[in-house]
């Protein structure tokens, strides 16, 4: 097994894939690959800076942390929905593809069977398959929904880089086997019990609170965005330290 390396984790999953027949599934996979490849090409992510794993109805990408996360978030918010809409507008409603997308980060190792191993990856997959994120997609007419980990939100999104509006993200709590974890969903609020609309998750104006959120799952800390040296550049997405009380 290789040593764990820190990577940006990007996951895509097709909604209701299992309800389609074999011909439809094969078609949807081709569309998914096209959307993912075009998204990453638009973000100027070279093939040498990414590693893909295919899971049938989903695609997982490990992306080198030399790739700026703010630019990737912007692409996922603007370009990816447009790409998917452009595909779906030419299809019958029954063939329409809708996606759940998760952007996270953490340490991942590749084993001797080319399998990916890591608690941070497990955390991202649990967000992808969580009921709150599934519900968020069901409750809207859009073709996709983006969820970012708490680490990505705190380290990147909440600072409002150009093209990213933090007030458009809403806090959600996901119950896992290890305990509750926090993530942030882009778009309108869902029904009660989906994205977290409690007072401690938002400010008086309805925008997400900018204070640091503590997330503990099974004793491990997930989603802490970090930096790496790449040539003469350093991308540092470290979360601010907790305020002293």
Beta strands, then each sheet from edge to edge (+ up, - down):
strand 1: 5-14
strand 2: 50-54
strand 3: 58-64
strand 4: 99-110
strand 5: 116-117
strand 6: 144-149
strand 7: 169-176
strand 8: 179-186
strand 9: 228-230
strand 10: 233-235
sheet 1: 2+ 3- 1+ 4- 5+
sheet 2: 2+ 3- 1+ 4- 6- 8+ 7-
sheet 3: 9+ 10-
end
